[in-house]
Amino acid sequence: MNILITSVGRRTRLLEYFKKELNGLGKLIAADCDILAPALYTAD
């Protein structure tokens, strides 16, 4: 299962929770209008 989270901003903890639950069985995709949003670097 792949998950897309939009407008992630600084929600790195939220992405970490999703990534843990996916347990390698899918991809976590993040999107934000700011290319420097910290959470973008947490996603796959």
N, CA, C and O atoms as a CHARMM CRD file, in Angstrom:
* protein
*
  176
    1    1 MET  N      0.84900  -1.16200   0.00000 PROA 1      0.00000
    2    1 MET  CA     0.00000   0.00000   0.00000 PROA 1      0.00000
    3    1 MET  C      0.90000   1.23300   0.00000 PROA 1      0.00000
    4    1 MET  O      1.85700   1.30300   0.77200 PROA 1      0.00000
    5    2 ASN  N      0.60700   2.17600  -0.83800 PROA 2      0.00000
    6    2 ASN  CA     1.32100   3.44500  -0.87600 PROA 2      0.00000
    7    2 ASN  C      0.44100   4.52100  -0.25700 PROA 2      0.00000
    8    2 ASN  O     -0.77500   4.53700  -0.45100 PROA 2      0.00000
    9    3 ILE  N      1.07500   5.42200   0.49300 PROA 3      0.00000
   10    3 ILE  CA     0.33900   6.48800   1.17000 PROA 3      0.00000
   11    3 ILE  C      0.92700   7.83100   0.75900 PROA 3      0.00000
   12    3 ILE  O      2.14300   8.02500   0.79000 PROA 3      0.00000
   13    4 LEU  N      0.05300   8.75500   0.37300 PROA 4      0.00000
   14    4 LEU  CA     0.44600  10.11500   0.02000 PROA 4      0.00000
   15    4 LEU  C     -0.07300  11.05000   1.10000 PROA 4      0.00000
   16    4 LEU  O     -1.26700  11.06600   1.40000 PROA 4      0.00000
   17    5 ILE  N      0.83000  11.82900   1.68100 PROA 5      0.00000
   18    5 ILE  CA     0.44200  12.83000   2.67200 PROA 5      0.00000
   19    5 ILE  C      0.82400  14.18900   2.10400 PROA 5      0.00000
   20    5 ILE  O      1.98600  14.43100   1.77600 PROA 5      0.00000
   21    6 THR  N     -0.15900  15.07100   1.99000 PROA 6      0.00000
   22    6 THR  CA     0.08400  16.39200   1.41200 PROA 6      0.00000
   23    6 THR  C      0.20200  17.43600   2.51500 PROA 6      0.00000
   24    6 THR  O     -0.29200  17.24100   3.62600 PROA 6      0.00000
   25    7 SER  N      0.85900  18.54400   2.19800 PROA 7      0.00000
   26    7 SER  CA     1.07200  19.65000   3.13900 PROA 7      0.00000
   27    7 SER  C      1.70000  19.15400   4.43800 PROA 7      0.00000
   28    7 SER  O      1.19400  19.43600   5.52400 PROA 7      0.00000
   29    8 VAL  N      2.79600  18.42000   4.32600 PROA 8      0.00000
   30    8 VAL  CA     3.40800  17.81000   5.50000 PROA 8      0.00000
   31    8 VAL  C      4.11200  18.81100   6.40200 PROA 8      0.00000
   32    8 VAL  O      4.08500  18.65700   7.62300 PROA 8      0.00000
   33    9 GLY  N      4.73500  19.82200   5.83800 PROA 9      0.00000
   34    9 GLY  CA     5.39200  20.84200   6.64700 PROA 9      0.00000
   35    9 GLY  C      6.40300  20.26100   7.61900 PROA 9      0.00000
   36    9 GLY  O      7.39200  19.65300   7.21100 PROA 9      0.00000
   37   10 ARG  N      6.14300  20.45600   8.93300 PROA 10     0.00000
   38   10 ARG  CA     7.06600  19.98200   9.96900 PROA 10     0.00000
   39   10 ARG  C      6.58100  18.71400  10.65600 PROA 10     0.00000
   40   10 ARG  O      7.06800  18.38700  11.73800 PROA 10     0.00000
   41   11 ARG  N      5.65900  18.00800  10.07500 PROA 11     0.00000
   42   11 ARG  CA     5.06400  16.82400  10.71900 PROA 11     0.00000
   43   11 ARG  C      5.91800  15.57000  10.52800 PROA 11     0.00000
   44   11 ARG  O      5.43100  14.55400  10.03200 PROA 11     0.00000
   45   12 THR  N      7.16700  15.64100  10.91600 PROA 12     0.00000
   46   12 THR  CA     8.06300  14.49800  10.74200 PROA 12     0.00000
   47   12 THR  C      7.63300  13.31200  11.59500 PROA 12     0.00000
   48   12 THR  O      7.75300  12.16500  11.16400 PROA 12     0.00000
   49   13 ARG  N      7.13900  13.57400  12.79000 PROA 13     0.00000
   50   13 ARG  CA     6.72600  12.48100  13.68200 PROA 13     0.00000
   51   13 ARG  C      5.57600  11.69200  13.06100 PROA 13     0.00000
   52   13 ARG  O      5.54600  10.46600  13.16000 PROA 13     0.00000
   53   14 LEU  N      4.64100  12.37500  12.42800 PROA 14     0.00000
   54   14 LEU  CA     3.51400  11.70200  11.77200 PROA 14     0.00000
   55   14 LEU  C      4.01400  10.75500  10.67800 PROA 14     0.00000
   56   14 LEU  O      3.54000   9.62400  10.56300 PROA 14     0.00000
   57   15 LEU  N      4.96200  11.21900   9.88800 PROA 15     0.00000
   58   15 LEU  CA     5.51300  10.37200   8.83300 PROA 15     0.00000
   59   15 LEU  C      6.27300   9.18500   9.40800 PROA 15     0.00000
   60   15 LEU  O      6.22700   8.09100   8.84700 PROA 15     0.00000
   61   16 GLU  N      6.96500   9.39000  10.51300 PROA 16     0.00000
   62   16 GLU  CA     7.68100   8.28200  11.15200 PROA 16     0.00000
   63   16 GLU  C      6.71200   7.21200  11.63300 PROA 16     0.00000
   64   16 GLU  O      6.99600   6.02100  11.50900 PROA 16     0.00000
   65   17 TYR  N      5.57000   7.62100  12.17900 PROA 17     0.00000
   66   17 TYR  CA     4.55400   6.65600  12.62200 PROA 17     0.00000
   67   17 TYR  C      4.02800   5.83300  11.44100 PROA 17     0.00000
   68   17 TYR  O      3.92100   4.61000  11.52700 PROA 17     0.00000
   69   18 PHE  N      3.70400   6.51000  10.35300 PROA 18     0.00000
   70   18 PHE  CA     3.20300   5.81200   9.16600 PROA 18     0.00000
   71   18 PHE  C      4.26100   4.85500   8.61700 PROA 18     0.00000
   72   18 PHE  O      3.95000   3.72200   8.24800 PROA 18     0.00000
   73   19 LYS  N      5.50700   5.31400   8.56500 PROA 19     0.00000
   74   19 LYS  CA     6.58700   4.49000   8.03200 PROA 19     0.00000
   75   19 LYS  C      6.77500   3.22400   8.87400 PROA 19     0.00000
   76   19 LYS  O      7.00800   2.13900   8.34100 PROA 19     0.00000
   77   20 LYS  N      6.67100   3.38000  10.18300 PROA 20     0.00000
   78   20 LYS  CA     6.80300   2.23200  11.08500 PROA 20     0.00000
   79   20 LYS  C      5.67900   1.22300  10.84800 PROA 20     0.00000
   80   20 LYS  O      5.92700   0.01800  10.80200 PROA 20     0.00000
   81   21 GLU  N      4.45800   1.70700  10.69800 PROA 21     0.00000
   82   21 GLU  CA     3.31300   0.82000  10.49800 PROA 21     0.00000
   83   21 GLU  C      3.32600   0.15300   9.12200 PROA 21     0.00000
   84   21 GLU  O      2.85100  -0.97400   8.97900 PROA 21     0.00000
   85   22 LEU  N      3.86100   0.83300   8.11500 PROA 22     0.00000
   86   22 LEU  CA     3.96300   0.22600   6.78400 PROA 22     0.00000
   87   22 LEU  C      4.93600  -0.95100   6.79900 PROA 22     0.00000
   88   22 LEU  O      4.75600  -1.92400   6.06700 PROA 22     0.00000
   89   23 ASN  N      5.95700  -0.85300   7.62900 PROA 23     0.00000
   90   23 ASN  CA     6.90600  -1.95300   7.82700 PROA 23     0.00000
   91   23 ASN  C      7.48300  -2.47300   6.50700 PROA 23     0.00000
   92   23 ASN  O      7.64500  -3.67800   6.32000 PROA 23     0.00000
   93   24 GLY  N      7.79100  -1.53800   5.59000 PROA 24     0.00000
   94   24 GLY  CA     8.39800  -1.92800   4.32400 PROA 24     0.00000
   95   24 GLY  C      7.44100  -2.50200   3.29200 PROA 24     0.00000
   96   24 GLY  O      7.88200  -2.95200   2.23400 PROA 24     0.00000
   97   25 LEU  N      6.14400  -2.49600   3.57300 PROA 25     0.00000
   98   25 LEU  CA     5.16900  -3.07800   2.65000 PROA 25     0.00000
   99   25 LEU  C      4.57600  -2.06200   1.68200 PROA 25     0.00000
  100   25 LEU  O      3.63500  -2.37800   0.95400 PROA 25     0.00000
  101   26 GLY  N      5.10700  -0.87000   1.66700 PROA 26     0.00000
  102   26 GLY  CA     4.60800   0.15800   0.76600 PROA 26     0.00000
  103   26 GLY  C      5.50600   1.37200   0.82900 PROA 26     0.00000
  104   26 GLY  O      6.53600   1.36700   1.50300 PROA 26     0.00000
  105   27 LYS  N      5.10700   2.40600   0.12300 PROA 27     0.00000
  106   27 LYS  CA     5.88500   3.64000   0.10700 PROA 27     0.00000
  107   27 LYS  C      5.10000   4.75300   0.77000 PROA 27     0.00000
  108   27 LYS  O      3.87500   4.82100   0.67600 PROA 27     0.00000
  109   28 LEU  N      5.83700   5.62100   1.44300 PROA 28     0.00000
  110   28 LEU  CA     5.26100   6.80400   2.05500 PROA 28     0.00000
  111   28 LEU  C      5.72700   7.99900   1.23400 PROA 28     0.00000
  112   28 LEU  O      6.92200   8.28500   1.15900 PROA 28     0.00000
  113   29 ILE  N      4.77900   8.68900   0.62400 PROA 29     0.00000
  114   29 ILE  CA     5.08900   9.81000  -0.25700 PROA 29     0.00000
  115   29 ILE  C      4.57200  11.08500   0.39700 PROA 29     0.00000
  116   29 ILE  O      3.41600  11.15500   0.81600 PROA 29     0.00000
  117   30 ALA  N      5.43800  12.08900   0.47800 PROA 30     0.00000
  118   30 ALA  CA     5.07300  13.35800   1.09900 PROA 30     0.00000
  119   30 ALA  C      5.14000  14.47100   0.05700 PROA 30     0.00000
  120   30 ALA  O      5.96200  14.43800  -0.85800 PROA 30     0.00000
  121   31 ALA  N      4.26100  15.45400   0.21700 PROA 31     0.00000
  122   31 ALA  CA     4.24200  16.59600  -0.69300 PROA 31     0.00000
  123   31 ALA  C      4.01800  17.88000   0.10100 PROA 31     0.00000
  124   31 ALA  O      3.27200  17.90100   1.07900 PROA 31     0.00000
  125   32 ASP  N      4.67400  18.93700  -0.33700 PROA 32     0.00000
  126   32 ASP  CA     4.50300  20.24800   0.28000 PROA 32     0.00000
  127   32 ASP  C      4.92300  21.29600  -0.74000 PROA 32     0.00000
  128   32 ASP  O      5.75900  21.02300  -1.60200 PROA 32     0.00000
  129   33 CYS  N      4.35300  22.48700  -0.65000 PROA 33     0.00000
  130   33 CYS  CA     4.70700  23.54100  -1.60800 PROA 33     0.00000
  131   33 CYS  C      6.08500  24.14000  -1.29900 PROA 33     0.00000
  132   33 CYS  O      6.69300  24.76900  -2.16500 PROA 33     0.00000
  133   34 ASP  N      6.57700  23.94800  -0.07000 PROA 34     0.00000
  134   34 ASP  CA     7.89500  24.44600   0.32900 PROA 34     0.00000
  135   34 ASP  C      8.91900  23.32300   0.16300 PROA 34     0.00000
  136   34 ASP  O      8.81700  22.28900   0.82400 PROA 34     0.00000
  137   35 ILE  N      9.89600  23.51800  -0.70600 PROA 35     0.00000
  138   35 ILE  CA    10.87800  22.45200  -0.95100 PROA 35     0.00000
  139   35 ILE  C     11.80100  22.21800   0.24100 PROA 35     0.00000
  140   35 ILE  O     12.53400  21.22900   0.27000 PROA 35     0.00000
  141   36 LEU  N     11.77400  23.11200   1.21900 PROA 36     0.00000
  142   36 LEU  CA    12.61300  22.95800   2.40700 PROA 36     0.00000
  143   36 LEU  C     11.84300  22.41600   3.60700 PROA 36     0.00000
  144   36 LEU  O     12.37100  22.41100   4.71900 PROA 36     0.00000
  145   37 ALA  N     10.62300  21.96700   3.40900 PROA 37     0.00000
  146   37 ALA  CA     9.82200  21.41700   4.51000 PROA 37     0.00000
  147   37 ALA  C     10.54000  20.19400   5.09100 PROA 37     0.00000
  148   37 ALA  O     10.85900  19.26100   4.35400 PROA 37     0.00000
  149   38 PRO  N     10.79500  20.18900   6.39300 PROA 38     0.00000
  150   38 PRO  CA    11.56100  19.10000   7.02000 PROA 38     0.00000
  151   38 PRO  C     10.98300  17.70500   6.79400 PROA 38     0.00000
  152   38 PRO  O     11.74300  16.75100   6.62500 PROA 38     0.00000
  153   39 ALA  N      9.68700  17.56800   6.78700 PROA 39     0.00000
  154   39 ALA  CA     9.06600  16.24500   6.66100 PROA 39     0.00000
  155   39 ALA  C      9.28900  15.62400   5.28500 PROA 39     0.00000
  156   39 ALA  O      9.18900  14.40600   5.14200 PROA 39     0.00000
  157   40 LEU  N      9.58500  16.42200   4.28700 PROA 40     0.00000
  158   40 LEU  CA     9.84000  15.87400   2.94900 PROA 40     0.00000
  159   40 LEU  C     11.04000  14.93400   2.94900 PROA 40     0.00000
  160   40 LEU  O     11.11300  14.01200   2.13600 PROA 40     0.00000
  161   41 TYR  N     11.96600  15.16600   3.85000 PROA 41     0.00000
  162   41 TYR  CA    13.18500  14.36400   3.89400 PROA 41     0.00000
  163   41 TYR  C     13.03000  13.10700   4.74100 PROA 41     0.00000
  164   41 TYR  O     13.94900  12.29200   4.81600 PROA 41     0.00000
  165   42 THR  N     11.87300  12.94600   5.38000 PROA 42     0.00000
  166   42 THR  CA    11.58600  11.75400   6.17500 PROA 42     0.00000
  167   42 THR  C     10.90800  10.68500   5.32700 PROA 42     0.00000
  168   42 THR  O     11.05000   9.49300   5.59800 PROA 42     0.00000
  169   43 ALA  N     10.18000  11.10100   4.31600 PROA 43     0.00000
  170   43 ALA  CA     9.41100  10.16600   3.47800 PROA 43     0.00000
  171   43 ALA  C     10.31800   9.38500   2.53800 PROA 43     0.00000
  172   43 ALA  O     11.50200   9.68700   2.39100 PROA 43     0.00000
  173   44 ASP  N      9.72000   8.35500   1.89700 PROA 44     0.00000
  174   44 ASP  CA    10.46200   7.55800   0.91100 PROA 44     0.00000
  175   44 ASP  C     10.65000   8.40100  -0.28500 PROA 44     0.00000
  176   44 ASP  O     11.24900   7.95800  -1.26500 PROA 44     0.00000
